[in-house]
Amino acid sequence: MVHPTEDERRALCEWLTANHVDIDTVPLESTFAIVEEPDGRRLIHYIEFVTTDEGRRQVDPEDPNTAWKRPASTPCLVDPPSWLNIPGTRA
């Protein structure tokens, strides 16, 4: 796994925050894609931690040594900087 540089991490966090994503729920190894739905909506697809109502990460019921993760999406309200190379696709 290739970890982002500090500049990439900071830009990614700013972009996610601008799109109302809680960056504390996104694992470092999460991948991102902007998907254009048939109705024209653009969604950011990513992986997030499953958390309790209090915001604590839950344990994966299939692997008690890891945090539980799931696919997530949110409307893309702000485009990412082009140099982050977030892929875009059509659904």
Secondary structure as a PSIPRED ss2 file (coil, helix, strand):
# PSIPRED VFORMAT (PSIPRED V4.0)

   1 M C   1.000  0.000  0.000
   2 V C   1.000  0.000  0.000
   3 H C   1.000  0.000  0.000
   4 P C   1.000  0.000  0.000
   5 T C   1.000  0.000  0.000
   6 E H   0.000  1.000  0.000
   7 D H   0.000  1.000  0.000
   8 E H   0.000  1.000  0.000
   9 R H   0.000  1.000  0.000
  10 R H   0.000  1.000  0.000
  11 A H   0.000  1.000  0.000
  12 L H   0.000  1.000  0.000
  13 C H   0.000  1.000  0.000
  14 E H   0.000  1.000  0.000
  15 W H   0.000  1.000  0.000
  16 L H   0.000  1.000  0.000
  17 T H   0.000  1.000  0.000
  18 A H   0.000  1.000  0.000
  19 N C   1.000  0.000  0.000
  20 H C   1.000  0.000  0.000
  21 V C   1.000  0.000  0.000
  22 D C   1.000  0.000  0.000
  23 I H   0.000  1.000  0.000
  24 D H   0.000  1.000  0.000
  25 T H   0.000  1.000  0.000
  26 V C   1.000  0.000  0.000
  27 P C   1.000  0.000  0.000
  28 L C   1.000  0.000  0.000
  29 E C   1.000  0.000  0.000
  30 S C   1.000  0.000  0.000
  31 T C   1.000  0.000  0.000
  32 F C   1.000  0.000  0.000
  33 A E   0.000  0.000  1.000
  34 I E   0.000  0.000  1.000
  35 V E   0.000  0.000  1.000
  36 E E   0.000  0.000  1.000
  37 E C   1.000  0.000  0.000
  38 P C   1.000  0.000  0.000
  39 D C   1.000  0.000  0.000
  40 G C   1.000  0.000  0.000
  41 R C   1.000  0.000  0.000
  42 R E   0.000  0.000  1.000
  43 L E   0.000  0.000  1.000
  44 I E   0.000  0.000  1.000
  45 H E   0.000  0.000  1.000
  46 Y E   0.000  0.000  1.000
  47 I E   0.000  0.000  1.000
  48 E E   0.000  0.000  1.000
  49 F E   0.000  0.000  1.000
  50 V C   1.000  0.000  0.000
  51 T E   0.000  0.000  1.000
  52 T C   1.000  0.000  0.000
  53 D C   1.000  0.000  0.000
  54 E C   1.000  0.000  0.000
  55 G C   1.000  0.000  0.000
  56 R C   1.000  0.000  0.000
  57 R E   0.000  0.000  1.000
  58 Q C   1.000  0.000  0.000
  59 V E   0.000  0.000  1.000
  60 D E   0.000  0.000  1.000
  61 P C   1.000  0.000  0.000
  62 E C   1.000  0.000  0.000
  63 D E   0.000  0.000  1.000
  64 P E   0.000  0.000  1.000
  65 N E   0.000  0.000  1.000
  66 T E   0.000  0.000  1.000
  67 A E   0.000  0.000  1.000
  68 W C   1.000  0.000  0.000
  69 K E   0.000  0.000  1.000
  70 R E   0.000  0.000  1.000
  71 P E   0.000  0.000  1.000
  72 A E   0.000  0.000  1.000
  73 S E   0.000  0.000  1.000
  74 T E   0.000  0.000  1.000
  75 P E   0.000  0.000  1.000
  76 C C   1.000  0.000  0.000
  77 L C   1.000  0.000  0.000
  78 V C   1.000  0.000  0.000
  79 D C   1.000  0.000  0.000
  80 P C   1.000  0.000  0.000
  81 P C   1.000  0.000  0.000
  82 S H   0.000  1.000  0.000
  83 W H   0.000  1.000  0.000
  84 L H   0.000  1.000  0.000
  85 N C   1.000  0.000  0.000
  86 I C   1.000  0.000  0.000
  87 P C   1.000  0.000  0.000
  88 G E   0.000  0.000  1.000
  89 T E   0.000  0.000  1.000
  90 R E   0.000  0.000  1.000
  91 A C   1.000  0.000  0.000
